Amino acid sequence: MKKKALLTIFSILLFSPYTYSQRGDHNIKHSCMIEPIYIDNNTNRITSNDFPSQNIGTLADNHVAITLIISVKECSITDGKIRLAIDKSSIDINNGYLKNTIDASLASKNVAFQLITGDDERAINLNDENDFFEEVIEGEAEFYFNINYVKKDSNPPQSGRIQSSIIFNLMIDDEIVEL
């Protein structure tokens, strides 16, 4: 009788619909929604007069800056920290500016985009700093940046196009947030 009971229990365990993780599966602990990313698409054309000097790293006047707001809503946590991590593929490793994705023949040779913090309007070298933290309050957070034109050398600005993409991950507790 004892053998029959053990065999029955073993059979139930062996053939029960137990689910197990498949290779590559993982549980995502945290989730949030992102509202459409707000970009103040400034249509002002930039000229050499917009740069106060010809020095490397000189930002253009603020009237040509672009505002970028990333609003995070409905997070699975109500309070805590959330991190926005900009992917290295978006960064020009030579200078820490946003990478210009325009074909070299059409691109400006010495003007790029630089990310600027929204709080203290500090220019950011993305090679040194590409993680940004905000407080989640009642399930919401907001990342606020400015983007401005920046000189890459001491020569007068050269005409050409500039286009950048920012690829990023949102993370809570070092886990990627499901969007």
KENU-928658 format. One record per atom (N, C-alpha, C): residue in one letter; atom name; x, y, z. Coordinates in steps of 0.02 Angstrom, whole numbers, m for minus. Atoms other than C-alpha are relative to their C-alpha. Last residue first. Layout:
! KENU-928658
R,A,CA,X,Y,Z
...
//
This chain:
! KENU-928658
R,L,N,41,m57,21
R,L,CA,352,2480,m1045
R,L,C,m62,m24,m36
R,E,N,41,19,57
R,E,CA,440,2344,m945
R,E,C,m46,59,m16
R,V,N,72,m9,m9
R,V,CA,570,2423,m832
R,V,C,m36,m20,m64
R,I,N,30,m39,54
R,I,CA,746,2354,m843
R,I,C,m75,1,11
R,E,N,39,42,46
R,E,CA,805,2293,m673
R,E,C,m30,45,m54
R,D,N,m45,32,49
R,D,CA,946,2382,m577
R,D,C,m36,m51,m45
R,D,N,m37,54,m36
R,D,CA,822,2420,m435
R,D,C,45,m40,m47
R,I,N,16,m6,m71
R,I,CA,715,2519,m558
R,I,C,34,m59,34
R,M,N,m16,53,m46
R,M,CA,778,2546,m735
R,M,C,m22,18,71
R,L,N,22,m21,m66
R,L,CA,725,2643,m887
R,L,C,11,m58,46
R,N,N,38,48,m41
R,N,CA,827,2604,m1041
R,N,C,m22,35,63
R,F,N,m8,4,m72
R,F,CA,886,2729,m1172
R,F,C,m40,m57,30
R,I,N,24,66,m19
R,I,CA,916,2761,m1356
R,I,C,14,m7,75
R,I,N,m20,20,m67
R,I,CA,933,2945,m1397
R,I,C,m34,m66,16
R,S,N,50,41,m34
R,S,CA,932,2983,m1581
R,S,C,26,m16,69
R,S,N,m21,48,m52
R,S,CA,1030,3123,m1662
R,S,C,m61,m39,25
R,Q,N,57,39,m23
R,Q,CA,1016,3228,m1820
R,Q,C,26,m51,50
R,I,N,m13,37,m62
R,I,CA,1131,3367,m1877
R,I,C,m64,m36,19
R,R,N,57,23,m40
R,R,CA,1137,3439,m2052
R,R,C,24,m37,62
R,G,N,12,71,6
R,G,CA,1272,3543,m2134
R,G,C,m57,m20,47
R,S,N,69,19,14
R,S,CA,1348,3714,m2130
R,S,C,m5,m75,m8
R,Q,N,8,19,70
R,Q,CA,1516,3739,m2048
R,Q,C,m72,m23,m11
R,P,N,47,56,13
R,P,CA,1530,3834,m1885
R,P,C,m7,m13,m75
R,P,N,70,m23,6
R,P,CA,1685,3946,m1878
R,P,C,m46,m59,m16
R,N,N,14,m31,65
R,N,CA,1842,3851,m1826
R,N,C,m72,26,0
R,S,N,m7,m72,m5
R,S,CA,1889,3819,m1644
R,S,C,m12,36,m66
R,D,N,m69,m24,10
R,D,CA,1823,3640,m1637
R,D,C,1,76,3
R,K,N,m46,55,m11
R,K,CA,1670,3537,m1589
R,K,C,73,20,m10
R,K,N,m57,0,46
R,K,CA,1552,3685,m1567
R,K,C,48,m56,18
R,V,N,m64,m11,m32
R,V,CA,1389,3645,m1478
R,V,C,55,m3,m53
R,Y,N,m54,7,47
R,Y,CA,1206,3652,m1530
R,Y,C,65,18,36
R,N,N,m22,m60,34
R,N,CA,1085,3632,m1387
R,N,C,57,m17,m49
R,I,N,m50,20,49
R,I,CA,979,3497,m1310
R,I,C,19,63,m37
R,N,N,m4,m44,58
R,N,CA,882,3532,m1152
R,N,C,53,m30,m46
R,F,N,m65,m18,28
R,F,CA,832,3398,m1029
R,F,C,m9,56,m51
R,Y,N,3,m62,37
R,Y,CA,688,3353,m913
R,Y,C,71,18,m22
R,F,N,m68,m18,17
R,F,CA,656,3179,m846
R,F,C,m3,60,m47
R,E,N,m10,m38,61
R,E,CA,488,3157,m761
R,E,C,74,17,m8
R,A,N,m64,m35,0
R,A,CA,426,3034,m632
R,A,C,7,37,m67
R,E,N,m18,m41,58
R,E,CA,259,2954,m586
R,E,C,69,32,10
R,G,N,m3,38,63
R,G,CA,197,2811,m477
R,G,C,21,40,m61
R,E,N,67,24,17
R,E,CA,142,2920,m330
R,E,C,m1,m32,m69
R,I,N,48,m24,m50
R,I,CA,314,3001,m328
R,I,C,m70,m18,m25
R,V,N,67,21,19
R,V,CA,456,2915,m421
R,V,C,m46,21,57
R,E,N,42,29,m52
R,E,CA,614,3014,m386
R,E,C,m67,m19,m31
R,E,N,55,m42,m23
R,E,CA,729,3045,m533
R,E,C,m38,m38,53
R,F,N,47,26,m50
R,F,CA,898,2975,m582
R,F,C,m53,52,16
R,F,N,34,m56,m32
R,F,CA,1006,3002,m736
R,F,C,m55,m28,44
R,D,N,54,25,m43
R,D,CA,1137,2883,m804
R,D,C,m30,59,37
R,N,N,55,19,45
R,N,CA,1245,2941,m950
R,N,C,m56,m35,37
R,E,N,63,3,m35
R,E,CA,1383,3037,m861
R,E,C,m56,m16,m49
R,D,N,m10,2,m72
R,D,CA,1566,3029,m908
R,D,C,m64,m12,39
R,N,N,m50,52,m13
R,N,CA,1554,2985,m1093
R,N,C,11,m8,75
R,L,N,33,66,m6
R,L,CA,1391,3084,m1097
R,L,C,49,m58,6
R,N,N,m42,42,41
R,N,CA,1483,3247,m1062
R,N,C,m26,m71,9
R,I,N,m18,67,m21
R,I,CA,1338,3348,m996
R,I,C,47,m33,m50
R,A,N,m17,41,58
R,A,CA,1315,3536,m1007
R,A,C,27,m67,23
R,R,N,m70,20,4
R,R,CA,1237,3602,m846
R,R,C,11,m43,m62
R,E,N,m23,m18,67
R,E,CA,1071,3692,m855
R,E,C,75,m11,m9
R,D,N,m50,m52,m8
R,D,CA,1045,3673,m667
R,D,C,31,23,m66
R,D,N,0,m33,m65
R,D,CA,884,3576,m669
R,D,C,47,59,3
R,G,N,54,m49,m5
R,G,CA,854,3536,m853
R,G,C,3,38,65
R,T,N,49,16,m52
R,T,CA,1021,3451,m878
R,T,C,m52,55,4
R,I,N,m8,m46,m56
R,I,CA,1102,3487,m1046
R,I,C,m52,m19,52
R,L,N,54,7,m49
R,L,CA,1129,3362,m1188
R,L,C,16,45,60
R,Q,N,m21,17,m68
R,Q,CA,1247,3423,m1324
R,Q,C,m61,m2,45
R,F,N,49,m12,m53
R,F,CA,1206,3417,m1509
R,F,C,31,m19,67
R,A,N,36,60,m22
R,A,CA,1344,3434,m1639
R,A,C,m54,20,49
R,V,N,54,m18,m45
R,V,CA,1435,3567,m1742
R,V,C,m38,m65,17
R,N,N,m25,m23,m65
R,N,CA,1606,3541,m1822
R,N,C,m55,26,47
R,K,N,m64,30,m21
R,K,CA,1588,3441,m1982
R,K,C,18,20,72
R,S,N,m45,m53,m21
R,S,CA,1404,3478,m2013
R,S,C,63,m33,28
R,A,N,m2,m21,m70
R,A,CA,1331,3325,m2096
R,A,C,45,60,11
R,L,N,52,m51,m12
R,L,CA,1284,3302,m2279
R,L,C,5,32,69
R,S,N,m2,m49,55
R,S,CA,1439,3206,m2340
R,S,C,m50,57,10
R,A,N,m57,m46,m6
R,A,CA,1456,3119,m2170
R,A,C,1,54,m54
R,D,N,m56,21,43
R,D,CA,1283,3038,m2181
R,D,C,54,55,0
R,I,N,5,m21,71
R,I,CA,1174,3105,m2039
R,I,C,62,m25,m37
R,T,N,15,59,41
R,T,CA,1175,3006,m1876
R,T,C,m8,16,m74
R,N,N,35,m24,60
R,N,CA,1263,3139,m1772
R,N,C,m10,m59,m47
R,K,N,m28,20,65
R,K,CA,1307,3057,m1606
R,K,C,m42,28,m56
R,L,N,43,48,34
R,L,CA,1254,3154,m1452
R,L,C,28,m14,m69
R,Y,N,61,m31,26
R,Y,CA,1404,3238,m1372
R,Y,C,m45,m55,m28
R,G,N,55,4,m48
R,G,CA,1532,3148,m1262
R,G,C,m64,36,m22
R,N,N,10,m63,m36
R,N,CA,1683,3206,m1364
R,N,C,m58,m1,51
R,N,N,m56,m48,6
R,N,CA,1765,3064,m1459
R,N,C,m8,61,44
R,I,N,m52,16,m49
R,I,CA,1644,2929,m1398
R,I,C,59,49,m2
R,D,N,m62,m6,38
R,D,CA,1498,3009,m1491
R,D,C,58,m10,50
R,I,N,m51,m47,m23
R,I,CA,1351,2944,m1389
R,I,C,61,m1,m47
R,S,N,25,m68,13
R,S,CA,1189,2864,m1447
R,S,C,53,53,11
R,S,N,6,m7,72
R,S,CA,1267,2689,m1462
R,S,C,m26,70,m20
R,K,N,m64,m24,29
R,K,CA,1323,2705,m1280
R,K,C,m5,12,m76
R,D,N,m41,51,31
R,D,CA,1142,2684,m1223
R,D,C,61,31,m34
R,I,N,m8,m12,72
R,I,CA,1071,2820,m1111
R,I,C,50,m51,m28
R,A,N,m68,16,21
R,A,CA,1019,2751,m941
R,A,C,5,8,m76
R,L,N,0,m3,73
R,L,CA,864,2831,m864
R,L,C,72,m10,m21
R,R,N,m60,m21,36
R,R,CA,855,2778,m682
R,R,C,m12,m2,m75
R,I,N,0,29,67
R,I,CA,703,2771,m570
R,I,C,60,28,m37
R,K,N,m41,m30,52
R,K,CA,709,2800,m383
R,K,C,m9,m37,m65
R,G,N,m67,28,9
R,G,CA,578,2763,m252
R,G,C,36,36,m55
R,D,N,m54,m44,m23
R,D,CA,393,2788,m221
R,D,C,66,m36,m11
R,T,N,29,m66,m11
R,T,CA,234,2717,m299
R,T,C,53,51,22
R,I,N,m18,m24,m67
R,I,CA,311,2565,m380
R,I,C,m30,69,9
R,S,N,20,52,m47
R,S,CA,225,2476,m525
R,S,C,24,16,71
R,C,N,m53,48,m18
R,C,CA,242,2637,m621
R,C,C,m27,m50,51
R,E,N,28,65,m18
R,E,CA,85,2718,m694
R,E,C,53,m53,15
R,K,N,64,3,m37
R,K,CA,175,2864,m776
R,K,C,m16,m72,18
R,V,N,11,70,m18
R,V,CA,349,2911,m842
R,V,C,m61,m2,46
R,S,N,46,8,m57
R,S,CA,361,3079,m930
R,S,C,m15,m74,10
R,I,N,21,70,1
R,I,CA,514,3107,m1042
R,I,C,m41,m10,64
R,I,N,30,22,m63
R,I,CA,535,3294,m1077
R,I,C,m24,m73,m9
R,L,N,17,71,2
R,L,CA,655,3361,m1210
R,L,C,m27,m20,68
R,T,N,21,29,m64
R,T,CA,672,3548,m1243
R,T,C,m22,m72,m10
R,I,N,57,44,8
R,I,CA,772,3607,m1395
R,I,C,m16,m29,69
R,A,N,0,63,m39
R,A,CA,892,3753,m1384
R,A,C,m66,m37,m10
R,V,N,1,56,46
R,V,CA,893,3882,m1526
R,V,C,0,m67,36
R,H,N,60,m3,41
R,H,CA,843,4031,m1418
R,H,C,m4,m57,m51
R,N,N,56,40,m24
R,N,CA,973,3977,m1289
R,N,C,m62,1,m46
R,D,N,46,m37,m42
R,D,CA,1121,4047,m1386
R,D,C,m61,m42,16
R,A,N,37,m52,35
R,A,CA,1236,3914,m1458
R,A,C,m45,37,50
R,L,N,70,14,16
R,L,CA,1352,3819,m1343
R,L,C,m31,58,m37
R,T,N,45,m56,m6
R,T,CA,1541,3839,m1349
R,T,C,m70,m20,m21
R,G,N,47,9,m55
R,G,CA,1630,3673,m1324
R,G,C,m48,59,11
R,I,N,26,68,m7
R,I,CA,1781,3718,m1430
R,I,C,m48,m3,59
R,N,N,m36,49,m41
R,N,CA,1800,3906,m1445
R,N,C,m34,m68,m1
R,Q,N,m18,55,44
R,Q,CA,1725,4007,m1590
R,Q,C,36,m56,39
R,S,N,m72,3,16
R,S,CA,1635,4126,m1473
R,S,C,12,m59,m47
R,P,N,m34,m58,m28
R,P,CA,1458,4187,m1434
R,P,C,75,0,m11
R,F,N,m53,22,m46
R,F,CA,1385,4058,m1555
R,F,C,37,61,27
R,D,N,31,29,m59
R,D,CA,1218,4110,m1632
R,D,C,51,m26,51
R,N,N,11,m53,m50
R,N,CA,1308,4226,m1754
R,N,C,m31,m27,64
R,S,N,m63,m8,m38
R,S,CA,1374,4072,m1847
R,S,C,m7,55,53
R,T,N,m51,m34,40
R,T,CA,1194,4036,m1895
R,T,C,63,7,42
R,I,N,m59,m23,m36
R,I,CA,1062,3918,m1829
R,I,C,49,31,m48
R,R,N,m61,20,35
R,R,CA,892,3905,m1908
R,R,C,59,29,37
R,N,N,m48,m54,13
R,N,CA,750,3920,m1784
R,N,C,61,m28,m36
R,T,N,m10,m6,72
R,T,CA,626,3777,m1804
R,T,C,47,59,m17
R,N,N,m16,m69,17
R,N,CA,634,3721,m1624
R,N,C,15,4,m74
R,N,N,m38,m1,62
R,N,CA,554,3553,m1606
R,N,C,11,70,m23
R,D,N,15,m67,27
R,D,CA,499,3564,m1426
R,D,C,44,6,m61
R,I,N,m58,m33,29
R,I,CA,510,3377,m1397
R,I,C,m24,66,m28
R,Y,N,10,m69,23
R,Y,CA,387,3292,m1283
R,Y,C,66,28,m25
R,I,N,m56,m42,m19
R,I,CA,401,3103,m1272
R,I,C,m10,69,m31
R,P,N,m39,m20,59
R,P,CA,231,3023,m1288
R,P,C,54,50,21
R,E,N,43,m42,42
R,E,CA,185,2965,m1114
R,E,C,40,17,m62
R,I,N,m31,m64,20
R,I,CA,291,2824,m1050
R,I,C,m50,37,m42
R,M,N,22,m24,65
R,M,CA,205,2685,m953
R,M,C,39,64,m15
R,C,N,21,m70,2
R,C,CA,286,2591,m811
R,C,C,m27,14,m70
R,S,N,27,m25,63
R,S,CA,328,2412,m763
R,S,C,m20,73,9
R,H,N,27,m68,1
R,H,CA,433,2326,m632
R,H,C,m26,19,m69
R,K,N,32,m20,m62
R,K,CA,470,2146,m586
R,K,C,m38,66,m7
R,I,N,m12,m72,m5
R,I,CA,507,2076,m757
R,I,C,m41,25,59
R,N,N,56,m39,m26
R,N,CA,516,1889,m742
R,N,C,20,72,5
R,H,N,m14,m32,m64
R,H,CA,642,1805,m852
R,H,C,m62,40,20
R,D,N,56,m32,m34
R,D,CA,635,1685,m997
R,D,C,24,34,63
R,G,N,11,m67,26
R,G,CA,795,1656,m1096
R,G,C,m59,36,32
R,R,N,m63,m35,10
R,R,CA,794,1468,m1070
R,R,C,m14,68,m31
R,Q,N,m36,23,59
R,Q,CA,620,1417,m1020
R,Q,C,65,40,m5
R,S,N,m28,m50,46
R,S,CA,561,1449,m845
R,S,C,36,m33,m57
R,Y,N,m68,m17,m17
R,Y,CA,457,1312,m767
R,Y,C,26,49,m52
R,T,N,m33,m42,51
R,T,CA,273,1278,m766
R,T,C,70,17,26
R,Y,N,m47,m46,m31
R,Y,CA,205,1131,m668
R,Y,C,33,40,m55
R,P,N,m14,m55,47
R,P,CA,59,1049,m760
R,P,C,43,54,32
R,S,N,41,m59,m16
R,S,CA,73,891,m655
R,S,C,19,57,m47
R,F,N,43,m20,56
R,F,CA,143,736,m740
R,F,C,m43,61,15
R,L,N,m33,6,64
R,L,CA,294,701,m629
R,L,C,m42,27,m57
R,L,N,m52,m51,5
R,L,CA,217,767,m469
R,L,C,32,m1,m69
R,I,N,34,m65,0
R,I,CA,58,665,m493
R,I,C,51,56,m8
R,S,N,32,m9,66
R,S,CA,159,511,m542
R,S,C,m35,68,m4
R,F,N,m52,m12,49
R,F,CA,271,529,m388
R,F,C,m29,12,m69
R,I,N,m26,m68,m13
R,I,CA,119,547,m275
R,I,C,53,17,m51
R,T,N,53,m47,20
R,T,CA,39,392,m354
R,T,C,24,72,9
R,L,N,2,1,73
R,L,CA,201,291,m341
R,L,C,m52,50,m26
R,L,N,m59,m36,23
R,L,CA,219,342,m159
R,L,C,3,5,m76
R,A,N,10,m70,m17
R,A,CA,40,288,m123
R,A,C,59,42,m24
R,K,N,51,m26,45
R,K,CA,64,122,m215
R,K,C,m12,74,12
R,K,N,m31,m8,65
R,K,CA,226,85,m123
R,K,C,m48,32,m50
R,K,N,m45,m57,m5
R,K,CA,142,118,46
R,K,C,33,13,m68
R,M,N,41,m60,0
R,M,CA,0,0,0
R,M,C,43,63,0
//
